[in-house]
Amino acid sequence: MKLDHLAALNAERDARRPAILVTDTGDGTQRLVREAEIDSDPLAETLRERLLSGKSGIVEADGRSLFLTVQVPPVRLLVVGAVHISQALCPMAAALELDVTVIDPRTAFATPERFPDVALLSEWPGDAFARLAPLDRYTALAALTHDPKIDDPALIAALNAGCFYVGALGSRKSHARRLDRLHEAGLSSEATGRIHGPIGLDIGAVTPAEIAVSILGDVIATLRRDRIRGKAKGERAECMRHGVDA
């Protein structure tokens, strides 16, 4: 890999922007395709599928064999609310290699003693988001405070940024009230329909640890559904290229 390509890949990684290095296995020539450049690339459909799947590999195009080195940002989980559920959630998420950050302006809750070895921001969500890399579709957000002053701005920011998972703790009644507030704030029903509320899979969870399991299961299910759709789409396209009925 050329040094300029390596430097460019590193820059995209630091900015949490996906990119693909296309290498011709025949002559070794390379080109870097940033996400913003994909639509104008001759391999646009294939590159989009690879970004969705997150998998590198060899493809055939115009009689040439190309190796696509796919670089996508690590999946991160932003937990808004330094509550008991968050204390159970963080070590589980870390075990799944999610990049976890807890955000809560309530300094009595957001303490290193309660959240050891966890990135902790004792700030309002808006201030915390300004310090972090921009929210993106590789980000999951779980709003767990039950306080509209804290949760609602975080939900609005996550929905506007296209985070792949947006969930909020609360009963169905409290979620209905939440939706009314968000609609009054200008969000559409289509946007608020993306909120997983009540948060988590319906597994009958009761304890903080059980609720944390349900949340992580919901996050993973949402992530894998997106990846599976991308893989299935790529497999169908490959079958069509070879004249095979998928």
Disulfide bonds with the S-S distance in Angstrom:
none
